[in-house]
């Protein structure tokens, strides 16, 4: 099963992102917009995990997060990967909590490598993907809106990490939590 490890967002933040996406969609840029209900931060993408190996993934994730404390995070700012000249991904960044997310991602990378999942070559960059650019057509107006966006949320409590299953469908991915790992209070 296609699997990743993530931090989910509370409903009120997903609603704020939905409102943020409205003017972006009106630019008519060729972007596949992520449904607000699916927006999360991926700490580690594993890809296909055999069913018989999923318990090992749970254990490795728990080990990576052993002693990790809950923390406050907020979403702040927007950008594009790899850059605004050739945007492929439109994202929302983190203000508070970026360091904690990076620390968790690095520890998860280390534990997953021990059970056979290769380390990500790129440095972890905490972000929430909200859209994937499909064509450069009409992209200028979108880029200007993203550059000028002054998006920031209130603080949210991050108190768990989720091992998630992803099923790809023509109408978009369906994410199913497989295990939630609580962080310490």
N, CA, C and O of each residue as an XYZ file, in Angstrom:
740
protein
N       0.838     -1.189      0.000
C       0.000      0.000      0.000
C       0.878      1.245      0.000
O       1.930      1.277      0.639
N       0.434      2.269     -0.723
C       1.164      3.535     -0.820
C       1.046      4.237      0.535
O      -0.057      4.489      1.022
N       2.194      4.548      1.134
C       2.199      5.007      2.527
C       3.098      6.221      2.718
O       4.131      6.359      2.062
N       2.683      7.105      3.636
C       3.529      8.230      4.037
C       3.254      8.560      5.502
O       2.260      8.120      6.080
N       4.157      9.343      6.085
C       4.049      9.740      7.490
C       3.863     11.252      7.502
O       4.625     11.984      6.870
N       2.840     11.719      8.229
C       2.453     13.124      8.101
C       1.954     13.737      9.402
O       1.662     13.049     10.380
N       1.871     15.065      9.365
C       1.169     15.829     10.396
C      -0.065     16.399      9.711
O       0.023     17.069      8.682
N      -1.210     16.116     10.307
C      -2.475     16.603      9.749
C      -2.816     17.980     10.315
O      -2.219     18.430     11.294
N      -3.777     18.634      9.689
C      -4.220     19.961     10.122
C      -5.632     19.906     10.692
O      -6.449     19.092     10.261
N      -5.919     20.777     11.668
C      -7.300     20.846     12.168
C      -8.239     21.445     11.113
O      -7.808     22.153     10.204
N      -9.512     21.144     11.259
C     -10.525     21.585     10.279
C     -10.530     23.093     10.046
O     -10.670     23.532      8.905
N     -10.377     23.908     11.116
C     -10.471     25.366     10.917
C      -9.325     25.874     10.040
O      -9.500     26.852      9.313
N      -8.167     25.236     10.094
C      -7.039     25.645      9.240
C      -7.314     25.211      7.796
O      -7.008     25.945      6.857
N      -7.885     24.032      7.624
C      -8.240     23.560      6.275
C      -9.243     24.516      5.628
O      -9.175     24.769      4.426
N     -10.166     25.043      6.421
C     -11.154     26.003      5.900
C     -10.469     27.305      5.470
O     -10.832     27.885      4.447
N      -9.486     27.763      6.244
C      -8.739     28.971      5.874
C      -8.002     28.760      4.548
O      -7.953     29.664      3.714
N      -7.437     27.580      4.357
C      -6.723     27.273      3.111
C      -7.704     27.232      1.944
O      -7.384     27.687      0.846
N      -8.898     26.689      2.179
C      -9.926     26.642      1.137
C     -10.269     28.066      0.668
O     -10.405     28.310     -0.531
N     -10.406     28.995      1.609
C     -10.699     30.397      1.284
C      -9.519     31.002      0.505
O      -9.715     31.738     -0.462
N      -8.299     30.680      0.940
C      -7.091     31.177      0.274
C      -7.020     30.697     -1.183
O      -6.559     31.433     -2.055
N      -7.472     29.472     -1.442
C      -7.387     28.900     -2.787
C      -8.351     29.553     -3.778
O      -8.106     29.506     -4.984
N      -9.436     30.159     -3.305
C     -10.464     30.703     -4.210
C      -9.881     31.692     -5.227
O     -10.046     31.476     -6.428
N      -9.203     32.772     -4.796
C      -8.670     33.699     -5.814
C      -7.556     33.066     -6.662
O      -7.371     33.440     -7.820
N      -6.829     32.124     -6.095
C      -5.769     31.455     -6.856
C      -6.371     30.649     -8.012
O      -5.836     30.635     -9.121
N      -7.484     29.985     -7.731
C      -8.164     29.193     -8.764
C      -8.702     30.088     -9.876
O      -8.753     29.677    -11.035
N      -9.104     31.311     -9.525
C      -9.698     32.237    -10.517
C      -8.681     32.748    -11.529
O      -9.063     33.395    -12.505
N      -7.401     32.475    -11.321
C      -6.382     32.911    -12.289
C      -6.418     32.048    -13.554
O      -5.813     32.396    -14.568
N      -7.134     30.920    -13.485
C      -7.210     29.966    -14.597
C      -5.863     29.373    -14.977
O      -5.679     28.912    -16.104
N      -4.922     29.383    -14.043
C      -3.649     28.696    -14.276
C      -3.938     27.196    -14.277
O      -4.869     26.735    -13.616
N      -3.135     26.444    -15.024
C      -3.336     24.999    -15.093
C      -2.679     24.343    -13.880
O      -1.527     23.912    -13.925
N      -3.452     24.283    -12.797
C      -2.961     23.758    -11.529
C      -3.942     22.710    -11.026
O      -5.158     22.892    -11.087
N      -3.396     21.621    -10.533
C      -4.211     20.618     -9.856
C      -4.194     21.010     -8.379
O      -3.190     20.835     -7.688
N      -5.324     21.544     -7.907
C      -5.401     22.036     -6.534
C      -5.666     20.888     -5.571
O      -6.524     20.041     -5.815
N      -4.919     20.872     -4.476
C      -5.114     19.844     -3.450
C      -6.386     20.190     -2.690
O      -6.583     21.330     -2.269
N      -7.250     19.186     -2.519
C      -8.464     19.413     -1.734
C      -8.053     19.769     -0.306
O      -7.187     19.107      0.265
N      -8.665     20.813      0.283
C      -8.269     21.217      1.637
C      -8.274     20.068      2.653
O      -7.441     20.034      3.559
N      -9.209     19.132      2.498
C      -9.261     17.999      3.426
C      -8.045     17.095      3.340
O      -7.779     16.324      4.263
N      -7.301     17.180      2.237
C      -6.118     16.332      2.040
C      -4.800     17.036      2.366
O      -3.735     16.425      2.276
N      -4.863     18.310      2.742
C      -3.623     19.057      2.967
C      -2.999     18.645      4.300
O      -3.662     18.612      5.337
N      -1.713     18.334      4.239
C      -0.949     17.857      5.394
C       0.517     18.187      5.137
O       0.868     18.673      4.062
N       1.360     17.926      6.110
C       2.798     18.044      5.888
C       3.393     16.646      5.911
O       3.256     15.925      6.900
N       4.041     16.269      4.845
C       4.648     14.940      4.759
C       6.019     14.968      5.428
O       6.903     15.724      5.027
N       6.182     14.136      6.448
C       7.476     14.011      7.113
C       8.348     12.991      6.386
O       9.571     13.124      6.344
N       7.696     11.956      5.807
C       8.428     10.940      5.043
C       7.454     10.233      4.115
O       6.423      9.723      4.553
N       7.790     10.206      2.825
C       7.010      9.448      1.859
C       7.705      8.110      1.683
O       8.888      8.068      1.344
N       6.993      7.023      1.908
C       7.583      5.686      1.816
C       7.309      5.009      0.479
O       8.076      4.145      0.054
N       6.236      5.387     -0.178
C       5.855      4.702     -1.402
C       5.135      3.406     -1.069
O       4.430      3.326     -0.063
N       5.304      2.402     -1.899
C       4.611      1.124     -1.696
C       5.220      0.357     -0.516
O       6.415      0.063     -0.500
N       4.381      0.045      0.457
C       4.804     -0.732      1.631
C       4.011     -2.035      1.617
O       2.780     -2.012      1.625
N       4.716     -3.182      1.595
C       3.985     -4.451      1.650
C       3.204     -4.543      2.965
O       3.688     -4.129      4.018
N       2.002     -5.086      2.885
C       1.143     -5.184      4.062
C       1.843     -5.835      5.249
O       1.638     -5.434      6.395
N       2.678     -6.849      4.967
C       3.350     -7.561      6.058
C       4.465     -6.720      6.706
O       5.011     -7.113      7.737
N       4.805     -5.562      6.104
C       5.870     -4.717      6.649
C       5.312     -3.489      7.385
O       6.077     -2.708      7.951
N       3.985     -3.315      7.380
C       3.408     -2.087      7.946
C       3.634     -1.988      9.458
O       3.843     -0.889      9.973
N       3.596     -3.107     10.174
C       3.849     -3.054     11.621
C       5.278     -2.593     11.912
O       5.528     -1.916     12.910
N       6.202     -2.961     11.041
C       7.595     -2.528     11.189
C       7.691     -1.008     10.986
O       8.454     -0.326     11.671
N       6.909     -0.496     10.041
C       6.853      0.956      9.807
C       6.284      1.658     11.043
O       6.806      2.688     11.468
N       5.211      1.101     11.621
C       4.628      1.682     12.846
C       5.679      1.732     13.952
O       5.861      2.765     14.595
N       6.368      0.618     14.170
C       7.367      0.536     15.243
C       8.515      1.516     15.022
O       8.962      2.173     15.962
N       8.993      1.617     13.783
C      10.094      2.534     13.466
C       9.661      3.988     13.677
O      10.446      4.809     14.153
N       8.419      4.302     13.325
C       7.910      5.665     13.520
C       7.809      5.975     15.007
O       8.201      7.053     15.452
N       7.280      5.019     15.776
C       7.180      5.213     17.234
C       8.559      5.405     17.853
O       8.737      6.250     18.730
N       9.531      4.623     17.398
C      10.895      4.735     17.912
C      11.482      6.110     17.573
O      12.120      6.740     18.417
N      11.266      6.570     16.343
C      11.768      7.886     15.914
C      11.170      9.012     16.750
O      11.828     10.022     17.000
N       9.922      8.836     17.183
C       9.214      9.896     17.912
C       9.285      9.730     19.437
O       8.696     10.516     20.180
N      10.005      8.710     19.891
C      10.119      8.450     21.328
C      10.692      9.698     22.008
O      11.769     10.177     21.653
N       9.958     10.204     22.979
C      10.403     11.390     23.706
C      10.043     12.709     23.036
O      10.255     13.770     23.623
N       9.505     12.666     21.822
C       9.136     13.915     21.125
C       7.925     14.539     21.819
O       6.944     13.859     22.118
N       8.014     15.834     22.066
C       6.946     16.548     22.765
C       6.028     17.261     21.774
O       6.450     17.656     20.687
N       4.764     17.416     22.174
C       3.841     18.205     21.356
C       4.370     19.649     21.311
O       5.120     20.067     22.194
N       3.980     20.390     20.293
C       4.489     21.750     20.118
C       3.485     22.594     19.354
O       2.538     22.085     18.754
N       3.719     23.894     19.392
C       2.863     24.830     18.664
C       3.479     25.109     17.297
O       4.695     25.218     17.142
N       2.583     25.220     16.310
C       3.005     25.491     14.941
C       2.004     26.470     14.337
O       0.845     26.521     14.751
N       2.459     27.241     13.361
C       1.506     27.986     12.548
C       1.952     27.963     11.100
O       3.120     27.716     10.798
N       1.014     28.221     10.213
C       1.293     28.272      8.782
C       1.525     29.727      8.435
O       0.796     30.610      8.888
N       2.553     29.971      7.620
C       2.894     31.354      7.311
C       3.594     31.444      5.965
O       4.556     30.725      5.696
N       3.090     32.343      5.126
C       3.736     32.611      3.852
C       3.440     31.562      2.797
O       2.946     30.473      3.089
N       3.757     31.921      1.568
C       3.540     31.019      0.437
C       4.747     31.068     -0.480
O       5.532     32.016     -0.454
N       4.880     30.029     -1.291
C       5.993     29.991     -2.228
C       5.759     28.948     -3.300
O       4.663     28.406     -3.443
N       6.826     28.676     -4.057
C       6.755     27.700     -5.147
C       8.069     26.932     -5.216
O       9.143     27.488     -4.990
N       7.963     25.650     -5.530
C       9.153     24.829     -5.794
C       9.204     24.569     -7.284
O       8.138     24.375     -7.868
N      10.344     24.547     -7.951
C      11.634     24.876     -7.375
C      11.815     26.371     -7.146
O      12.588     26.769     -6.275
N      11.110     27.212     -7.917
C      11.160     28.666     -7.719
C      10.003     29.302     -8.499
O       9.217     28.605     -9.141
N       9.913     30.626     -8.434
C       8.808     31.319     -9.100
C       8.970     31.381    -10.626
O       7.989     31.600    -11.337
N      10.186     31.193    -11.133
C      10.386     31.209    -12.592
C       9.835     29.943    -13.235
O       9.300     29.981    -14.342
N       9.973     28.811    -12.525
C       9.493     27.517    -13.043
C       8.689     26.798    -11.965
O       9.077     25.716    -11.523
N       7.588     27.379    -11.544
C       6.852     26.750    -10.432
C       6.260     25.397    -10.816
O       5.626     25.262    -11.863
N       6.471     24.406     -9.967
C       5.869     23.078    -10.152
C       4.899     22.787     -9.010
O       3.893     22.099     -9.186
N       5.225     23.329     -7.835
C       4.414     23.105     -6.635
C       4.161     24.452     -5.970
O       5.084     25.245     -5.787
N       2.908     24.704     -5.611
C       2.533     25.900     -4.844
C       2.345     25.441     -3.405
O       1.632     24.471     -3.146
N       2.989     26.141     -2.463
C       2.951     25.685     -1.071
C       2.734     26.816     -0.079
O       2.919     27.995     -0.380
N       2.330     26.400      1.123
C       2.246     27.292      2.283
C       3.349     26.840      3.231
O       3.539     25.643      3.451
N       4.068     27.795      3.787
C       5.178     27.476      4.680
C       4.753     27.420      6.142
O       3.579     27.559      6.486
N       5.752     27.211      6.979
C       5.500     27.225      8.422
C       6.214     28.429      9.016
O       7.274     28.841      8.545
N       5.612     28.980     10.054
C       6.261     30.028     10.837
C       6.870     29.320     12.031
O       7.995     28.822     11.984
N       6.092     29.291     13.102
C       6.473     28.530     14.296
C       6.423     27.042     13.991
O       5.608     26.596     13.184
N       7.293     26.275     14.634
C       7.216     24.816     14.558
C       8.051     24.180     13.467
O       8.156     22.954     13.411
N       8.645     24.979     12.600
C       9.443     24.428     11.506
C      10.621     23.591     11.988
O      10.933     22.544     11.421
N      11.264     24.070     13.039
C      12.425     23.350     13.583
C      12.014     21.983     14.145
O      12.689     20.979     13.915
N      10.908     21.961     14.878
C      10.412     20.696     15.445
C      10.018     19.717     14.340
O      10.306     18.524     14.438
N       9.360     20.212     13.291
C       8.978     19.362     12.165
C      10.220     18.771     11.491
O      10.256     17.582     11.173
N      11.235     19.611     11.279
C      12.484     19.150     10.656
C      13.158     18.087     11.516
O      13.655     17.086     11.000
N      13.172     18.307     12.821
C      13.788     17.356     13.743
C      13.072     15.997     13.673
O      13.714     14.949     13.604
N      11.731     16.035     13.692
C      10.961     14.781     13.598
C      11.219     14.095     12.256
O      11.420     12.882     12.205
N      11.214     14.868     11.176
C      11.424     14.299      9.839
C      12.792     13.616      9.756
O      12.910     12.525      9.199
N      13.820     14.258     10.310
C      15.169     13.682     10.270
C      15.249     12.388     11.067
O      15.880     11.426     10.628
N      14.614     12.357     12.235
C      14.624     11.140     13.052
C      13.841     10.012     12.363
O      14.243      8.850     12.417
N      12.738     10.360     11.727
C      11.950      9.363     10.985
C      12.777      8.835      9.805
O      12.790      7.631      9.547
N      13.467      9.735      9.090
C      14.350      9.317      7.981
C      15.354      8.279      8.467
O      15.549      7.246      7.825
N      15.992      8.558      9.609
C      17.015      7.648     10.154
C      16.431      6.273     10.458
O      17.020      5.251     10.104
N      15.272      6.249     11.117
C      14.662      4.961     11.485
C      14.167      4.202     10.258
O      14.278      2.978     10.201
N      13.625      4.917      9.280
C      13.119      4.248      8.073
C      14.271      3.670      7.245
O      14.131      2.622      6.615
N      15.404      4.364      7.255
C      16.573      3.847      6.533
C      16.999      2.494      7.132
O      17.394      1.583      6.403
N      16.914      2.377      8.452
C      17.296      1.135      9.134
C      16.427     -0.043      8.707
O      16.868     -1.190      8.771
N      15.190      0.229      8.270
C      14.305     -0.880      7.858
C      14.157     -0.955      6.332
O      13.247     -1.599      5.809
N      15.088     -0.269      5.630
C      15.160     -0.475      4.187
C      14.580      0.600      3.288
O      14.501      0.391      2.077
N      14.165      1.756      3.832
C      13.641      2.838      2.991
C      14.731      3.877      2.796
O      15.230      4.437      3.772
N      15.114      4.148      1.538
C      16.232      5.062      1.298
C      15.950      6.472      1.820
O      14.813      6.945      1.825
N      17.029      7.120      2.257
C      16.920      8.500      2.740
C      16.623      9.433      1.575
O      17.093      9.231      0.456
N      15.838     10.449      1.865
C      15.533     11.495      0.893
C      16.820     12.279      0.631
O      17.521     12.646      1.574
N      17.137     12.538     -0.638
C      18.358     13.264     -0.976
C      18.241     14.758     -0.678
O      19.213     15.403     -0.285
N      17.044     15.291     -0.870
C      16.846     16.727     -0.616
C      16.670     16.978      0.882
O      16.137     16.143      1.613
N      17.135     18.153      1.317
C      16.964     18.566      2.708
C      15.471     18.773      2.959
O      14.763     19.297      2.098
N      14.991     18.363      4.134
C      13.584     18.531      4.490
C      13.250     20.013      4.561
O      13.968     20.792      5.188
N      12.171     20.390      3.924
C      11.697     21.775      3.931
C      10.221     21.750      4.339
O       9.367     21.363      3.540
N       9.912     22.161      5.583
C       8.519     22.048      6.040
C       7.576     22.923      5.209
O       7.716     24.145      5.163
N       6.619     22.269      4.557
C       5.655     22.995      3.718
C       4.391     22.156      3.533
O       4.390     20.940      3.726
N       3.321     22.847      3.155
C       2.033     22.222      2.875
C       1.735     22.466      1.408
O       1.483     23.603      1.010
N       1.759     21.414      0.596
C       1.466     21.548     -0.839
C      -0.022     21.844     -1.003
O      -0.871     21.115     -0.490
N      -0.330     22.933     -1.732
C      -1.742     23.255     -1.982
C      -2.101     23.145     -3.462
O      -3.278     23.167     -3.822
N      -1.071     23.025     -4.328
C      -1.346     22.895     -5.757
C      -0.130     22.401     -6.520
O       1.009     22.678     -6.145
N      -0.386     21.661     -7.603
C       0.687     21.171     -8.486
C       0.456     21.755     -9.874
O      -0.590     21.532    -10.483
N       1.435     22.500    -10.367
C       1.329     23.184    -11.658
C       1.446     22.155    -12.784
O       2.395     21.373    -12.833
N       0.465     22.174    -13.683
C       0.417     21.211    -14.790
C       0.945     21.799    -16.104
O       1.338     21.058    -17.004
N       0.952     23.120    -16.208
C       1.396     23.789    -17.436
C       1.757     25.229    -17.090
O       1.175     25.801    -16.169
N       2.723     25.836    -17.821
C       3.072     27.232    -17.547
C       2.019     28.238    -18.042
O       2.140     29.435    -17.781
N       0.991     27.758    -18.752
C      -0.044     28.642    -19.298
C      -0.767     29.389    -18.154
O      -1.163     28.779    -17.161
N      -0.927     30.690    -18.307
C      -1.619     31.563    -17.331
C      -0.960     31.582    -15.954
O      -1.616     31.908    -14.965
N       0.313     31.243    -15.875
C       0.946     31.116    -14.569
C       1.360     32.470    -13.970
O       1.498     32.581    -12.752
N       1.561     33.497    -14.807
C       2.072     34.785    -14.323
C       1.178     35.392    -13.243
O       1.663     35.827    -12.199
N      -0.129     35.416    -13.502
C      -1.065     36.017    -12.544
C      -1.062     35.233    -11.224
O      -1.105     35.821    -10.144
N      -1.011     33.911    -11.325
C      -0.962     33.070    -10.125
C       0.301     33.371     -9.323
O       0.239     33.536     -8.105
N       1.438     33.441     -9.998
C       2.714     33.717     -9.323
C       2.648     35.055     -8.592
O       3.113     35.163     -7.457
N       2.073     36.076     -9.233
C       1.952     37.390     -8.583
C       1.097     37.314     -7.317
O       1.435     37.910     -6.294
N      -0.012     36.575     -7.397
C      -0.871     36.421     -6.217
C      -0.145     35.690     -5.086
O      -0.236     36.085     -3.924
N       0.568     34.636     -5.432
C       1.291     33.855     -4.422
C       2.376     34.718     -3.778
O       2.546     34.705     -2.559
N       3.109     35.468     -4.607
C       4.178     36.333     -4.090
C       3.633     37.392     -3.129
O       4.277     37.729     -2.136
N       2.446     37.911     -3.431
C       1.899     39.003     -2.623
C       1.016     38.516     -1.470
O       0.543     39.325     -0.671
N       0.792     37.216     -1.379
C      -0.093     36.681     -0.326
C       0.510     36.926      1.046
O       1.707     36.739      1.266
N      -0.339     37.343      1.948
C       0.084     37.588      3.331
C      -0.695     36.618      4.208
O      -1.540     37.023      5.007
N      -0.403     35.340      4.050
C      -1.171     34.298      4.730
C      -0.487     33.890      6.022
O       0.707     33.591      6.042
N      -1.256     33.883      7.098
C      -0.738     33.403      8.380
C      -1.905     32.915      9.222
O      -2.957     33.552      9.272
N      -1.711     31.777      9.883
C      -2.756     31.221     10.742
C      -2.393     31.442     12.204
O      -1.264     31.796     12.544
N      -3.386     31.221     13.051
C      -3.114     31.216     14.491
C      -2.303     29.959     14.816
O      -2.167     29.063     13.983
N      -1.777     29.909     16.016
C      -1.017     28.728     16.441
C      -1.940     27.522     16.580
O      -3.087     27.638     17.012
N      -1.409     26.366     16.203
C      -2.142     25.113     16.413
C      -1.231     24.164     17.170
O      -0.007     24.238     17.061
N      -1.829     23.286     17.925
C      -1.090     22.307     18.716
C      -0.844     21.064     17.860
O      -1.783     20.458     17.344
N       0.421     20.698     17.718
C       0.770     19.453     17.027
C       1.005     18.422     18.125
O       1.993     18.492     18.857
N       0.083     17.461     18.232
C       0.201     16.484     19.321
C       0.172     15.036     18.842
O       0.075     14.110     19.647
N       0.257     14.844     17.501
C       0.330     13.481     16.975
C       0.885     13.492     15.552
O       0.846     14.499     14.845
N       1.400     12.333     15.169
C       1.895     12.104     13.812
C       1.114     10.906     13.283
O       0.834      9.967     14.029
N       0.765     10.935     12.015
C      -0.082      9.894     11.428
C       0.659      9.126     10.336
O       1.272      9.714      9.445
N       0.587      7.796     10.428
C       1.037      6.951      9.317
C      -0.213      6.793      8.443
O      -1.256      6.324      8.899
N      -0.079      7.196      7.177
C      -1.239      7.327      6.299
C      -1.122      6.435      5.066
O      -0.042      6.246      4.506
N      -2.264      5.897      4.669
C      -2.359      5.155      3.405
C      -2.924      6.107      2.355
O      -3.829      6.891      2.643
N      -2.392      6.036      1.144
C      -2.842      6.892      0.056
C      -3.314      6.018     -1.096
O      -2.559      5.190     -1.605
N      -4.571      6.205     -1.507
C      -5.099      5.494     -2.671
C      -5.358      6.522     -3.754
O      -6.103      7.480     -3.548
N      -4.738      6.319     -4.914
C      -4.895      7.262     -6.017
C      -6.151      6.938     -6.810
O      -6.383      5.793     -7.200
N      -6.956      7.970     -7.040
C      -8.192      7.848     -7.819
C      -8.252      8.998     -8.809
O      -7.635     10.037     -8.575
N      -8.981      8.840     -9.912
C      -9.092      9.933    -10.883
C      -9.597     11.241    -10.254
O      -9.204     12.325    -10.686
N     -10.448     11.146     -9.258
C     -10.995     12.350     -8.622
C     -10.060     12.907     -7.547
O     -10.389     13.908     -6.912
N      -8.919     12.286     -7.335
C      -7.970     12.741     -6.322
C      -7.645     11.629     -5.341
O      -8.343     10.618     -5.263
N      -6.577     11.839     -4.599
C      -6.124     10.827     -3.641
C      -7.083     10.725     -2.457
O      -7.686     11.710     -2.029
N      -7.203      9.500     -1.945
C      -7.974      9.272     -0.722
C      -6.975      8.833      0.334
O      -6.260      7.847      0.156
N      -6.930      9.580      1.444
C      -6.000      9.289      2.520
C      -6.740      8.632      3.679
O      -7.802      9.093      4.100
N      -6.164      7.556      4.181
C      -6.752      6.826      5.303
C      -5.702      6.690      6.400
O      -4.644      6.101      6.176
N      -5.988      7.235      7.596
C      -5.030      7.061      8.695
C      -4.921      5.584      9.079
O      -5.933      4.913      9.284
N      -3.690      5.085      9.173
C      -3.463      3.701      9.579
C      -3.111      3.639     11.062
O      -3.519      2.715     11.766
N      -2.351      4.629     11.532
C      -1.973      4.674     12.949
C      -1.606      6.099     13.313
O      -0.876      6.777     12.589
N      -2.129      6.543     14.455
C      -1.794      7.865     14.981
C      -0.863      7.660     16.169
O      -1.154      6.896     17.089
N       0.265      8.363     16.123
C       1.255      8.236     17.189
C       1.258      9.541     17.983
O       1.643     10.590     17.466
N       0.821      9.468     19.251
C       0.747     10.679     20.061
C       2.137     11.180     20.478
O       3.054     10.392     20.711
N       2.269     12.504     20.564
C       3.482     13.109     21.079
C       3.270     13.378     22.573
O       2.128     13.456     23.026
N       4.346     13.519     23.333
C       4.229     13.747     24.765
C       3.656     15.129     25.061
O       3.882     16.076     24.307
N       2.914     15.241     26.162
C       2.369     16.546     26.582
C       3.464     17.420     27.175
O       3.198     18.550     27.582
